[in-house]
Amino acid sequence: MPGDDQEIEEPENSTVDDWLGQNVAKDEQVADEALAEAGGDPAKAEKIFDEKATGQETYDEGRPD
C-alpha cells in the first residue's frame, strides 16, 4: 500500500515457484503445445492438455512443482 513502510516478511519455505501465475504460464505453454500436437483439433488438444497440465494439481496441493 502506498505510504506503508512495513517490511514484507516471506515465510521460510516460500519460493518463487509458489506463484499461481507461474503455474498458469506453464499450463498456457502446455495448451499451445497440445493444440499443435493435435493438429489444431480443439477436442484432441483438450485431452492432451488434461494429461499433461499440472497447474491445477499444484495449486490444489498448495506447493510448487
Backbone hydrogen bonds, N-H to C=O, Kabsch-Sander energy under -0.5 kcal/mol:
donor,donor_aa,acceptor,acceptor_aa,energy
4,D,1,M,-2.1
5,D,3,G,-0.8
10,E,8,I,-0.6
14,S,11,P,-1.7
18,D,15,T,-1.6
19,W,16,V,-1.6
22,Q,19,W,-0.8
23,N,19,W,-1.2
24,V,20,L,-2.4
25,A,21,G,-2.2
26,K,22,Q,-2.1
27,D,23,N,-2.2
28,E,24,V,-2.2
29,Q,25,A,-1.9
30,V,26,K,-2.1
31,A,27,D,-2.4
32,D,28,E,-2.2
33,E,29,Q,-2.5
34,A,30,V,-2.6
35,L,31,A,-2.2
36,A,32,D,-1.9
37,E,33,E,-2.7
38,A,34,A,-2.1
39,G,36,A,-1.4
40,G,35,L,-2.7
41,D,38,A,-1.2
45,A,41,D,-2.6
46,E,42,P,-2.2
47,K,43,A,-1.5
48,I,44,K,-2.3
49,F,45,A,-2.9
50,D,46,E,-2.6
51,E,47,K,-1.4
52,K,48,I,-1.7
53,A,49,F,-3.2
58,T,54,T,-2.5
59,Y,55,G,-2.5
60,D,56,Q,-2.9
61,E,57,E,-2.4
62,G,58,T,-1.0
63,R,58,T,-1.5
